[in-house]
Amino acid sequence: MNQPYDPDRTHLDPTPAEDPAVGAEPPVVEQEEEVVDPDQRRRRAVTIVCTVINVICAVFAVVLALHIILVIGSANQANGFTGFINDWSSAVSLGLRDLFTPANEKVRTLLNDGIAALLWLLIAAVLTYVIRRFALPAPRRVAHYRRAWR
């Protein structure tokens, strides 16, 4: 009777015919190896946080860009969408609505809201850089030594 090799004798055979030969080689069993990253959960959490920050800051920059387009295009201020974008852009303008005060309203909006939109993109880049820099583990560095014989 040909039975699989069972070194721990955990295989129960109702009719044991004979013991496996003493000194017989166990059959080759394929093993799978897996590299486990102990920081995988931290990397995933940092990636999610950075993605949320980038999306929020990008939405604010898009709102400011839409406001610039609506002002330059002379959109109707009584329109609901234009009023919504105007209100929202004033809330996310970082207090830069009156930074530059040229006489032309279109140039004023382009400068003030344009700088605010660029600042939102810069804020997103700096925040994600700082979070990734301090929250993720640094790569392991190998020190190479050189021996000098004299």
PyMOL commands that set and color helices and strands:
alter all, ss='L'
color gray80, all
select helices_A, chain A and resi 40-72+80-91+105-135
alter helices_A, ss='H'
color red, helices_A
deselect
rebuild
show_as cartoon
